[in-house]
Amino acid sequence: YDWLYDQWTPAQRQVLRRAIVEKGLTPGLQCYLGRLGAYGRWVGWDWNWNVVCNGGLAAGALAVMDTDPELASEIISRGLDSYQAMVGEFAPDGAWKEGPGYWAYSVQYLTIYMSALRSALGTDYGYGDAEGINRTAYYIIQMTGVDRTFNLNDSGDGKVNAPELYWLAARYSDPNISRYRLERVRSGYYNWSPMDLVWYDPANTAESVQLPLEDVFRDTEAAVFRDSWDNTRLFAGIHGGENNVTHGNLDAGSFVLDMLGQRFAMDLGGDNYELPGYFDNDGMRWQYYRNRAEGHNTIVINPGNGPDQTVDAFSEITDFSGGENPFAIVNMTPAQSESADSARRGMMLVNNRTGMVLRDEIRMKSPSEVYWFMHTQAAIEGYGADNRSVILNRGGQRIWVGILDGEGSFEVKDARPLSTSPQPTGQNANNGVRKLIIHRTGAERWDLTVAFLPLEYGASVPDSIPRVSALEQW
């Protein structure tokens, strides 16, 4: 209606304007006034619907402000009040707890919202200066692996094609963000969008991308690592954070791994939103495999029919470092509080950033049954002595996964619930996904180090197997 205003006939304009007012702004105002019951609950929410609804309503209001000034002004004013409930969710450094997919949904409308306010009214009323938004572009950039994202929670693992990066680059005078977007559109990694033409500013584009090879995002508690930006062959990420966030999973300690350009350790993402009780965080949600710890690449202690991590837990990344062997350590103790006195997991890149190791140090409250899980779409090519190592093949690329320290051996099963777990009908069968498992019973403590190392063509063991110390020495 607004951009093509001069091309519409008067009759067409009237149809479009009436639709915006009657089907958008009028019910929107009823939501703000609390007159639509549950349908208007988003007004006070701190997750994606808040900015999606407020951003969309504001754009509509600005478009018809010349013909409906009082309604438009009230929509914008009440929307700015509503948005206060969510604006702090990007703090402290730009991450989005619902995951990269919902980052894309939220930021799409955030940029429309802020851009429209600034172009039409000359101000975003200070919301654009809220903590973390100036760095939120780096969240999605850093969470992008070789050709998939680190898809926390219900997010899918597809690449997030975000022309909004150009607006963020311009708003925060950050030419590095613009250069990243430009290079990946030119290479075909991302498809171009009409919004690229609207927001791209060649004068605000750096000569080359200058980004760290590792980063950590607080509150969501995600750490990511890679070998390079020019030709990424290794990408790894580990997650802690809040289990009980909207769209959240019981996934403290879960990780993903891209090696030799292939995703070997994957996150399954969300299941069908229409499943009964899928968003019932007080009960049914934690019966579905993809929302449970057993459906992630993490530890499960004393499995049973209930939630397999503490639902309200927050697991902090207590240590993070760059350098030759960058690493992060997640304190999973809150998530394992029912069965463990302490539980920590560390991720480190080794061998000049060509390999990765994962170390768990767990102290149980009493002798316990413990599982180590990793989901993969790779083929199982073979096992080493005593099943202490396994060779995975995906897309013709081969890696060695081996137990360097600690009791246990590998077995492989389909990505299905344990026999002791809930078995709700209708959930995703996870066809084509296998699960690497290390299983112990009667364990009182478990210090376990697993290495993931690339293999040369035809080799059955890596060229160099690292020696890894206890976490307190990292």
C-alpha positions in Angstrom: 0.0 0.0 0.0 2.7 2.5 1.0 5.5 1.7 -1.4 3.3 1.4 -4.4 0.8 4.1 -3.4 1.2 6.1 -6.6 0.6 3.0 -8.7 -2.8 2.0 -7.1 -6.1 3.4 -8.4 -8.2 5.2 -5.8 -10.5 2.2 -5.5 -7.5 -0.1 -4.9 -6.1 2.2 -2.3 -9.4 2.1 -0.5 -9.6 -1.7 -0.4 -6.0 -1.9 0.9 -6.4 0.8 3.5 -9.7 -0.6 4.8 -8.1 -4.1 5.1 -5.2 -2.6 7.1 -7.5 -0.8 9.4 -10.3 -3.3 9.9 -8.3 -6.6 9.8 -5.1 -5.4 11.4 -5.2 -2.2 13.4 -8.7 -2.5 14.9 -8.2 -5.9 16.4 -4.7 -4.9 17.4 -6.0 -2.1 19.4 -8.4 -4.4 21.1 -5.4 -6.6 22.1 -3.7 -3.5 23.6 -6.8 -2.7 25.5 -7.1 -6.3 26.9 -10.4 -7.0 25.2 -9.5 -10.1 23.2 -8.6 -12.4 26.1 -6.0 -15.0 25.3 -5.6 -13.8 21.8 -4.0 -10.6 23.1 -1.6 -12.1 25.6 1.3 -11.3 23.4 1.1 -7.7 24.5 3.0 -8.6 27.7 5.2 -11.4 26.4 8.9 -11.2 26.3 9.4 -13.5 23.3 9.0 -13.3 19.5 5.3 -12.6 19.2 5.8 -9.3 21.0 8.0 -7.7 18.4 6.3 -9.5 15.5 2.9 -8.1 16.4 4.1 -4.7 17.5 6.3 -4.3 14.4 3.6 -5.3 12.0 1.0 -3.1 13.6 3.4 -0.1 13.7 4.2 -0.5 10.0 0.5 -0.7 9.2 -0.3 2.3 11.4 2.4 4.4 9.8 1.1 3.6 6.3 -2.4 4.9 7.1 -1.5 7.7 9.5 -2.5 10.3 6.9 -6.1 9.0 6.7 -6.5 7.6 10.2 -4.2 9.6 12.4 -5.9 9.0 15.8 -6.0 5.2 15.4 -2.5 5.1 14.0 -1.1 7.2 16.8 -2.7 5.1 19.5 -1.4 1.9 17.9 2.1 3.2 17.8 2.0 4.6 21.4 0.6 1.4 22.9 2.9 -0.7 20.8 6.0 1.1 22.2 4.7 0.5 25.7 4.2 -3.2 24.9 7.6 -3.6 23.4 9.2 -2.6 26.7 8.4 -6.2 27.9 10.7 -7.7 25.2 13.4 -5.2 24.4 15.8 -6.5 27.1 15.8 -10.0 25.7 18.8 -9.2 23.4 21.0 -8.3 26.4 23.8 -8.6 27.2 25.4 -9.4 23.8 22.7 -10.0 21.1 21.8 -13.6 21.6 18.2 -14.9 21.3 17.3 -17.7 23.7 14.7 -19.3 21.5 17.4 -20.1 18.9 18.6 -18.9 15.5 15.3 -19.6 13.7 13.4 -17.5 16.1 16.1 -14.9 16.1 15.4 -14.5 12.3 11.7 -14.2 12.9 12.1 -11.6 15.7 14.8 -9.6 14.0 12.9 -9.5 10.7 10.1 -7.6 12.5 12.5 -5.7 14.8 14.3 -4.1 11.8 11.0 -3.3 10.1 9.7 -1.7 13.3 12.8 0.4 14.1 13.5 1.3 10.4 9.9 2.4 9.8 9.9 4.5 13.0 13.1 6.2 12.1 12.2 6.9 8.5 8.7 8.1 9.2 9.0 9.7 12.6 12.7 10.4 12.8 13.3 8.3 16.0 13.1 4.8 17.4 12.5 6.3 20.8 15.7 4.9 22.1 14.8 1.2 21.7 17.5 0.8 19.0 20.0 1.6 21.7 18.9 -1.2 24.1 21.6 -3.4 25.4 22.8 -6.1 23.0 20.9 -5.1 19.8 24.1 -3.5 18.4 25.7 -6.9 18.5 22.9 -9.2 17.6 24.1 -9.5 14.0 27.1 -11.3 15.4 25.0 -13.9 17.1 23.6 -15.2 13.8 26.9 -14.9 12.0 28.8 -16.8 14.6 26.0 -19.4 15.1 26.2 -20.3 11.4 28.4 -23.4 10.6 29.5 -24.8 7.3 26.1 -25.0 5.8 23.8 -25.3 8.8 23.2 -23.3 11.9 23.7 -24.3 15.6 20.0 -24.8 15.9 19.1 -24.5 19.6 15.7 -25.4 20.9 12.8 -25.7 18.4 14.9 -24.0 15.6 15.6 -25.9 12.4 19.2 -26.1 11.2 18.8 -24.4 7.8 20.9 -21.4 7.0 19.3 -18.1 8.2 19.2 -15.8 5.2 19.0 -12.4 6.8 19.1 -9.2 4.7 18.4 -7.5 8.0 22.2 -7.6 8.5 22.5 -4.7 6.2 20.1 -2.6 8.3 21.9 -3.6 11.5 25.2 -2.7 9.8 23.9 0.8 8.9 22.2 1.4 12.2 25.3 0.7 14.2 27.9 1.9 11.7 29.5 -1.5 11.5 30.9 -2.1 8.1 32.1 -5.6 9.1 28.5 -6.9 9.2 27.8 -5.5 5.8 30.9 -7.1 4.3 29.9 -10.5 5.7 26.5 -10.3 4.1 27.8 -9.0 0.8 30.5 -11.8 0.5 28.0 -14.5 1.2 25.4 -13.2 -1.2 28.0 -12.9 -3.9 29.2 -16.4 -3.4 25.7 -17.9 -3.5 25.8 -19.0 0.1 22.7 -16.8 0.7 20.0 -15.8 -1.8 19.6 -12.1 -2.3 16.4 -10.4 -1.2 14.7 -7.1 -2.3 15.5 -5.8 1.2 19.2 -6.2 0.3 18.7 -3.4 -2.3 16.8 -1.3 0.3 19.4 -1.5 3.1 22.8 -2.2 1.4 25.2 0.8 1.7 28.5 0.4 -0.2 30.0 3.2 1.8 29.4 1.3 5.0 31.1 -2.0 3.8 34.5 -3.0 5.0 37.3 -4.3 2.7 37.3 -7.7 4.3 35.6 -9.7 7.1 37.5 -9.4 10.4 35.8 -11.7 13.0 37.1 -13.8 15.9 37.2 -17.6 15.3 35.4 -18.2 18.6 32.7 -16.4 20.5 30.4 -16.8 23.5 26.9 -15.5 24.0 25.7 -15.0 27.6 22.3 -15.6 29.0 21.6 -18.0 26.2 25.0 -19.6 27.2 26.3 -20.7 23.8 29.9 -21.0 22.8 31.1 -21.5 19.2 34.4 -22.3 17.5 35.7 -22.6 14.0 39.0 -23.1 12.1 38.6 -20.2 9.6 36.2 -17.8 7.9 37.5 -18.2 4.4 37.0 -21.9 4.0 35.4 -23.3 7.2 35.9 -27.0 7.6 35.5 -27.3 11.3 32.7 -25.7 13.3 31.6 -26.7 16.8 29.2 -25.3 19.4 28.1 -26.1 22.9 25.0 -24.9 24.8 24.0 -24.4 28.4 21.5 -21.7 29.4 17.9 -22.0 30.5 16.0 -25.2 29.9 12.5 -23.8 30.5 12.6 -20.9 28.0 9.8 -20.6 25.4 10.6 -23.2 22.7 13.3 -24.5 25.0 14.6 -28.1 25.4 16.2 -30.1 28.2 19.6 -29.8 26.4 22.2 -28.5 28.8 25.6 -29.6 27.5 24.4 -30.4 24.0 26.8 -29.8 21.1 27.0 -29.8 17.3 30.0 -30.5 15.2 30.8 -29.8 11.5 34.0 -31.4 10.4 35.6 -31.6 6.9 32.6 -29.6 5.7 30.0 -32.1 7.0 27.7 -32.0 10.0 28.6 -35.1 12.0 26.9 -34.2 15.4 23.4 -32.8 14.8 20.6 -31.2 16.7 17.2 -32.6 15.6 15.3 -29.3 16.1 11.7 -29.1 17.0 8.8 -31.5 16.5 5.3 -30.9 15.2 3.8 -28.0 17.0 0.3 -29.6 16.7 1.3 -32.5 18.9 -0.9 -32.6 22.1 0.6 -30.4 24.8 3.7 -29.6 22.8 3.9 -26.2 24.5 2.8 -27.4 27.9 6.1 -26.6 29.8 4.5 -27.8 33.0 4.1 -31.3 31.7 3.5 -32.8 28.3 6.3 -31.0 26.4 9.0 -33.0 28.2 7.5 -36.3 27.0 8.5 -35.7 23.4 11.8 -37.1 22.4 13.1 -34.1 20.6 12.5 -31.9 23.6 14.2 -34.3 26.1 17.8 -34.6 27.0 17.9 -38.1 25.4 17.0 -36.4 22.1 20.2 -34.3 22.3 23.9 -34.7 22.3 24.3 -34.7 26.1 24.3 -36.7 29.3 21.3 -38.5 30.8 21.5 -39.9 34.3 19.1 -42.4 35.8 16.6 -42.2 32.9 12.9 -42.7 33.6 9.4 -41.5 32.6 9.8 -37.9 33.8 11.9 -35.0 32.6 15.5 -36.2 32.1 17.1 -32.9 33.2 15.9 -30.4 35.8 13.3 -28.4 34.0 14.0 -25.0 35.6 17.8 -25.3 35.5 20.2 -22.7 34.2 23.6 -24.0 33.2 26.3 -21.4 32.9 29.4 -21.5 30.7 31.9 -20.9 33.5 35.1 -20.9 31.4 35.8 -19.6 27.9 39.0 -19.0 26.1 40.5 -18.4 22.7 44.0 -19.1 21.6 45.7 -22.1 20.1 43.3 -24.5 21.8 40.1 -22.6 22.4 37.6 -24.1 24.8 34.4 -23.6 26.8 33.2 -25.4 30.0 29.5 -25.7 30.9 28.5 -26.3 34.5 25.6 -28.8 33.9 25.2 -29.4 37.7 21.9 -27.5 37.9 20.5 -29.6 35.1 21.6 -32.8 36.7 20.8 -31.8 40.2 18.5 -34.8 41.0 21.3 -37.4 40.4 24.7 -35.6 40.5 26.6 -33.6 43.0 28.5 -32.1 40.1 28.5 -32.4 36.3 30.7 -30.4 34.0 31.4 -30.7 30.3 34.2 -29.1 28.3 34.7 -28.6 24.6 38.2 -27.8 23.1 39.6 -27.5 19.6 42.8 -29.4 19.2 45.5 -30.2 16.6 45.6 -26.7 15.1 41.8 -26.5 15.0 41.4 -29.6 12.9 39.9 -31.7 15.7 37.7 -31.4 18.8 37.5 -33.1 22.2 34.7 -33.3 24.6 35.4 -34.0 28.3 32.8 -34.9 31.0 33.5 -34.9 34.7 30.5 -36.2 36.7 30.1 -37.1 40.4 26.9 -39.0 41.1 25.0 -38.8 44.4 24.8 -42.7 44.4 25.7 -45.5 41.9 23.8 -44.6 38.8 23.0 -45.5 35.2 24.5 -43.0 32.8 24.2 -42.4 29.1 26.4 -40.3 26.7 24.5 -39.5 23.5 25.4 -38.1 20.0 23.0 -37.9 17.1 24.3 -38.3 13.5 23.2 -38.9 9.9 26.7 -40.3 9.1 27.2 -43.9 8.1 29.0 -46.2 10.6 32.0 -47.4 8.7 33.6 -49.5 11.5 34.7 -49.9 15.1 38.1 -50.0 16.7 39.4 -52.4 19.4 36.8 -53.1 22.1 34.5 -50.6 20.4 36.4 -47.8 22.0 36.4 -45.9 18.7 34.2 -45.7 15.7 34.6 -44.3 12.1 31.9 -42.1 10.7 31.4 -41.4 7.0 29.2 -38.6 5.7 29.3 -37.2 2.2 32.5 -39.2 1.6 34.3 -37.5 4.5 35.5 -39.6 7.3 36.2 -38.9 11.0 37.4 -41.0 13.9 35.5 -40.7 17.2 37.4 -42.3 20.0 37.3 -42.6 23.8 40.7 -41.2 25.1 39.9 -41.5 28.8 37.2 -43.1 30.9 35.2 -46.3 31.1 32.8 -47.3 28.3 32.5 -48.4 24.7 30.4 -47.3 21.7 27.2 -48.8 20.5 24.9 -47.4 17.8 21.1 -47.4 17.8 18.2 -45.6 16.1 17.2 -42.1 17.4 14.4 -43.4 19.5 13.3 -43.1 23.1 14.7 -45.4 25.7 12.5 -48.2 26.9 12.0 -46.4 30.2 11.0 -43.1 28.5 7.6 -41.8 27.5 6.3 -43.1 24.2 3.8 -40.5 23.0 2.2 -41.2 19.6 2.6 -39.0 16.6 6.1 -37.7 17.3 8.8 -37.6 14.7 10.3 -41.0 14.0 13.7 -39.4 13.2 14.3 -41.7 10.2 17.8 -41.7 8.9 19.3 -40.6 12.2 21.4 -42.8 14.3 22.7 -42.3 17.9 26.2 -43.0 19.2 25.8 -44.2 22.8 28.2 -44.8 25.7 26.4 -46.5 28.6 27.4 -47.3 32.1 25.6 -48.7 35.1 26.5 -48.5 38.8 28.7 -45.4 38.1 29.6 -43.2 41.0 31.9 -41.0 39.0 32.7 -40.7 35.3 35.6 -38.8 33.8 35.2 -39.3 30.1 37.1 -37.8 27.2 35.9 -38.3 23.6 37.9 -37.0 20.6 36.6 -36.2 17.1 39.4 -36.2 14.6 39.6 -36.1 10.8 40.8 -39.1 8.8 42.9 -39.2 5.7 41.6 -41.2 2.8 41.8 -44.9 3.7 43.2 -44.3 7.2 41.7 -46.1 10.2 43.4 -44.0 12.9 44.2 -40.3 13.0 47.7 -38.9 12.4 47.8 -37.3 15.8 45.7 -38.2 18.9 45.9 -35.4 21.5 46.5 -35.8 25.2 43.8 -34.0 27.2 44.0 -33.1 30.9 41.3 -32.6 33.5 39.1 -29.6 33.2 40.7 -27.8 36.1 43.9 -27.7 34.0 42.3 -26.2 30.9 
